[in-house]
């Protein structure tokens, strides 16, 4: 069967987007189906981040309209009323002569005569994750689709390797890879100018006076653990009162309530047994809120964990604010044990409790907490403060990430010369003004094994 994009996509629908299949013993049929594909990619060097993975882009032709869904079937289903509408659907789904798919294969190191696993991902769908040293008693329900896909894409993989050998592959990828798969940057100042509402949204819940105070704190250099002092003792009520100061600064309601009640109105609630009112792993009877010894016993207890006691503004992975209570003792003891610091150096280091606010994706609340605690005379630092300041000063860059990548936690996708990139967006084909602003980054160059070896020797 000749490969066309509609045929490939019909088989890919058997597999969930970005869902990682559990490793499963492979049938002999599955092992045989993978073999030509892995042999084709044998000359390809592994990716930089993982020496068990290889990646290459494939171009699969869209074919003609007969490869698309049947006109009769679509008409019977009420999705189209005419052949012209059917033709428009085809051109919308497959506007270009070729469709691009990223093929990634994984292969564990050989153990004796067998490799422990092989895996295949196509178009960011895991289609195979096979245990090679075991035999399946029965095939997976997706086996037929996986076997067909291995056969369908083999020639396209050979063509990409051929282009890599003749030196045209990387240039073609950088020139023609659709923007939906590309990574780039936009100057934050230019994006804010194009979309001023983005910058306006940054002030939601943040006053100009608090922003000015934040900028002054940053200019003073006080956001430094060496300069903020320490609390010799700490209690649960000290922590809850610090939370209350932050909630009031954020303009939250009921700030006349007891600090612990405010905490449970806004925090995650998995407090690892601190209050006796929390839930989750290691929830417990609570401690005396005014006893510093009880706090120390709770704080340094080795079996405490599994909760979110510092998540003082509840949210998702990237939409919450933490108010960490930090004690230098843990870090100093570790540094002495690992010979990164002498005991004499540790003895000279400030030691005690301080606060650390973290919430770069909820920067108005994080700034409110930081400024309010600092003005209350408490020792506090703000994580990612320089990056947050750059956001409000409209300097630095915003990252453009591939459209199937969630625009969160993408810092590692951008070279150091662009500074720390902490804001990410998608840009689409019809966004002409945004596209004019994007500086597209070159794709990681694919290499043959012998080229990669020579490159490594040259670098060393």
N, C-alpha and C positions, 0 to 999 in steps of 0.2 A: 504494500500500500504506500503510495506516494504521500509524503507529509505535507499537509496544508494546515494553516493556523486554525481554521474551524474544526478540523479533525482532532488536532492536538487539544483544543479547548474542550471538546466534548468528553475526552478522556480525563482531562484535568478536573472536570466538575465532580469526579468521584472523590476528590481530595479537598479537605478544608484548607482555606488560605492560612498559611503560616502555622497551622497546627502541627505539632511534632508527634509523629506516630511513635508508639512504644516499640522498642526493639522486639522483634518477633523471629522465631526460627524460620529460615527460608526453605521453601520447597526446592527440589532439584530444578524444576522449571524456572523458578525465579532466579536461581543462580545462573542458569544458562542464558537467560534473557539479559542479565546485567553484564556478562562477560565481554561482549563486543564493545559495549560503551566504555567500560573501564580500560580495555585494550586501546581504544581510540585515543583516550585522554592520558594514556601512560606517559607520553613525552611532555605533558604539561607540568610546569612547576607548581607546587602548592602555593596557596595564598600566604601573605605575610603573617597573618594573625594565627594561622592554624596549619601545622605541617601535615595534618591528616585530611585537609580539604583542598579541593581544586575547583576553580570557577572559570567559566567561559560563557560568553554571550553567543546565542544562536539566532540566526535569522531564518524564520520559516515563512515561505510564501503564503499569501492569502488564498491563492488558487483562483478559480472562477466561481461564479455565483452558484454553480451546481454543488460546490463543496459546503455551501451554507445550509442553514435549516430549510427544509422543504417549503416551497411556496404554498402548496396545497395544505400542509399541516398547519402552517401559520394562519392561513385564511380560515381553515376550519375552526381553529382555536379563537378566532376573532381578533387576532393581533394585527392583521393587515386586511385592507379592503381591496387592494389592487396590486397588480404586479409592480407598478411604479413605486408604491409604498414599500413593497418587499425589497426592491432594488435600493431604495433609500436606507432601509434598515441595514442591509449588507454593507453599504458604503460607510454608514455611521459606525458600525462595529469593527469594520476592517478598512479604514480609510487609506492605508498605505499598502504598497505592493508586498511588503514584508512585515511581519510582526516579530518583535524581539522577545526572547525568553532567556533568563539567566539559568544556566545549568550548573549545579554544584554537586560534586560527588565527594563522599567521605569514605575513607578506607583505613581501618585500624592496622597497626603494625603486625607483621606476620609473626605468628606463634607456631613454630614448627613448620608444617606444610599448609597451615590454614590461617587466614586472617579472621579475627574474631567478629568483625562486622563490616558491612558495607551499607551505604545509604545514598539515596539519590533525591535531589530536590530540583524541581523544575518550576519556573515562574513563582518561586517562593511557596511552593506546595511540596511538602515531603511526600514523595510517592513510594519510597522504599526505605525501610530501616531494618535491615536483615541481620540476624545472628547467623554467621556462616558456619560455625562449628556445631550447629545443631540441625536436626532435620524436623521439618514441620509435619505434624500428624495430618493436618488439613490446611488448605490454602486460606488466606484472608479473602474477604469478600471483594477487596480492591485488587486482587492479584491480576485478573484479566486486563484491567485498565493499565496497571503498572507495566505488565509485559508488553502490551501494545505500544505504550509510550516509549519504552526503551528501543523498540524496533523503529518507531516513527522518527525519532530524533537522531538516530545514528548517523545518517548521511549529513545532516546539518552540523553535527559535532565534527565530523571529518572535514567539512568545508571550513569551519572556523580554525581548526588545527592547520589546514593547508595555508590559510591566510596568515596565520601566525608564523609559519615557516618562511613564507615569501616576504614577510615584513610589512604587510598591509593591514593586518588585523587591528592593532592598537590605534592607528590613525583613523581607520574607518569607525571604530567605536566612539572615539572622541568627536568625530565630525558628525556622526549620524544617529547616535543613541538618542532615542526620544527623551524629551525633558521629564517625562513622568518617572524616569529611572535615574535622573541626574541629581548631583549635589552641587550647591553653589552658595554664594553669599551675596547679601545686599547691604550696603552701608545703612546703618540704622537711621542716620539723619535723612537720607533720601527716602527711605520707606516711611518715616514719620511725616515727612513733607507731603508725600503722596496720600497718606492715610492719617491725617491728624487725629482722627478719633482713637487710634491706637494709643497715642501718647496721652490723649485726654482720659482714656480709661485707666491709665496708670495712677491718676489722681483720685480715682473713686475710693472714698474712705480715707483719704490722706489730705491734710490741710497744707497750705503753702508754708505756714509757720513751722510745722513739723518737718517738712521737706528741707527748709532752710536750716533747721537745727541739725538734721542728719548730715547735710553737706558740711556744716561747721565742724561737727564731730569728726568727720572723715578728714577734713583739712588739718585738724589738730594732731592727727596721728594717734589718737587715743584708742582706736579700735585695734588693740594689740594686747595679747595676754600678758606681755611683760610690763604693761603700764597701767593696768586696771586695778591692782590690788587684789585682796582675797578676803573672804569671810572665814574666820577661824572656826566657827561652829555653824551648824545648819540645823533647822528643824523642818518638819512637814509644813507647819504654819508659815515659816519663812518662804517656802516654795509657793504655797497657795496664795500668800499675800503678793508675791511677785507676779503671779498670774493675774491677780485682781488689778494690779496697776496697769498691766498690759491690756486687759479687757476694757478698762475705763478709757484708756487712750484710743482704743479702736471704736469707741462710741457704743459699746454693747449695752444692752439693757440689764437691769437688776444688779448693778454694781454696788448696791447697798446691802445685798445679801452677804452671808458669811462667805469668805474666800473659797472654802471647800465646795460650797453649793454653786458658786460661779464656775469653778473648775468643772464640775459635773454637768453644767449646762452647756459647756462649749468644747470640752476635751473629749478624747477618744473613750476614756473610761476603763481601759485595760491597764490598771495602775500597779500591777504586780504586788498587790497586797499592801499598798501604802495606806489606804484609807479605811479598808474594811467594807467599802461600798462599791468597789470596782468589780469587774468580771474578767473572764479570760484566764489564760494560763497563769498559774501561781497567784491567783487571787487569794487573799487571806483575811485574817481578822483585823488587820490594820495595826497602826502603831500609835503611841502617845504623840499627839501633834506638837507638843511643846517640849519634848525631851530630845536634846541633841544626841545623846547616846543611843536612843532608840532609832533616830535617823541614821546614824553611822552604821548601826548593825544592819538596818534594812538596805542601805545604800551599798555597802561593801559585801553583802551576802552573796556568796559565789553561786548559789543555786537559783538566785533571782533572775528572771528573764522571761522572754516570750510575750511581753506586753508592750504597751506604748505609753508609759507614764508621762513622757515628755511631750506628747502630741497634745498641745494645749488648745489648738484650734483644729477641730476634726476635719478631715478631708481625705481625698484619695492619695495615691502615692506622690503626686506632684501638686496637690492642692491643699496641703495642710501646713501648719506652722508648729515648729518645735521650740520649746524652751528647755534646753538641756541644762541640768545641773552637773558641773564638771568639778572633779577633784584631782589635783596634780599628782596625788600619791600613786594612782594607778599607772600613769605614764612614767613617772620617775622610777618606780620600782621596776617596770619593764625595761627601761633604758639601762638601768644598772645591771639587771640580769643578763641583758644581751650585749653588754660591754659598749653600748653607744655613749655611755656617760659614766664617769667615776662617781663613787659615793660622795666624794668631797664636792663635786659639781652639783650633784643632786641636793646636798645639804644647803648649798647657796641659792638654789632655785626657789622662787616663791612657791609656797605650798598651802593650799586651802581650797575653799569652794568659790566658784564663780559661775555665771550664767552665760550660755551661748544660745542666741536666737538663730534659727534657720528657717527660711521660707522664701527662697528666691523666686518661686512661682506665685507667691502671695505677697509680693513686695510691699504693698501698702500696710498690711497688718504687721509684717515683719519689721518695717521701719517704725511703726507706732510703738511696738513692744520695745525695740532697741532704744529709741530716744527716751521713752518714758522711764525705763529702768535706769538708764544712764543719768537722767535728771533727778531721779530719786536717790542717787548716790550709791547705787548697787554696782558691783563689778560685773560688767557685761560686755560681750563682743558679739558682732553680727557676722555670721558666715556669708561668704560670697559678697561681701560688702562692696568691693571695688567693681564687681560686675553689675550689682544693683545700681550703684552710682552711675556707671556708664549708661545704663538704660535710661535713667532720668536726665542725664546730660546729652542724650541722643548722640553718643559716640560709639565707636566699635561697629560690629556687624551682626546682622540677623542671618541665621542659617536657612538655606532652602534645602529641604530633604526630599527624597523620592516619595512619590504620592502614596505608596503602600507602607511607608514608615510613619509610625505615630510621632508627631512632632514634640516629643518629650525625651529627655535623657540622651540627646544626640551629640553631646559635647565631643566625644571621641571621633566624630566623623570629620572634624575640621582641623587643618594644619595650624601649627603654633603661630605662624606669622599673622594670623587673623585675630590673635588674642583669644581669650576665653569666650566662646560663643554659647550663650545660654537661652536665646530665644530662637524659635524655629517655626517656619511656615511652609506651606505647599504653594507652588505657583503652577497655574494651569495654562494650557495653550491659548485660551481666549483672553488672558490677562495681559494685554499688549504693553501697558505702561509698566507693569511689574517686570515683565520679561526684559525690557530695555535696561533695567537696573541690575539684573543678575550678572554676577561674575561666576561663570561656571567653572568648577574645579575639574582638572583632568582625572579621568578614571584611572584606577590602579592598573598599571601595565601588566598584561599577561606575559609570561615568559616560558620558553622551553627550559627543560631541566638543565641542559648544557649552558644556556645563556645565563640562567640564574646562578649556576656554579661559578661561571667566569665573573659575573657581577660581584658576587660575594668575595671572591679572591681579590678583586680589584679594590673593593672597599676596605679590606683588611690590610 
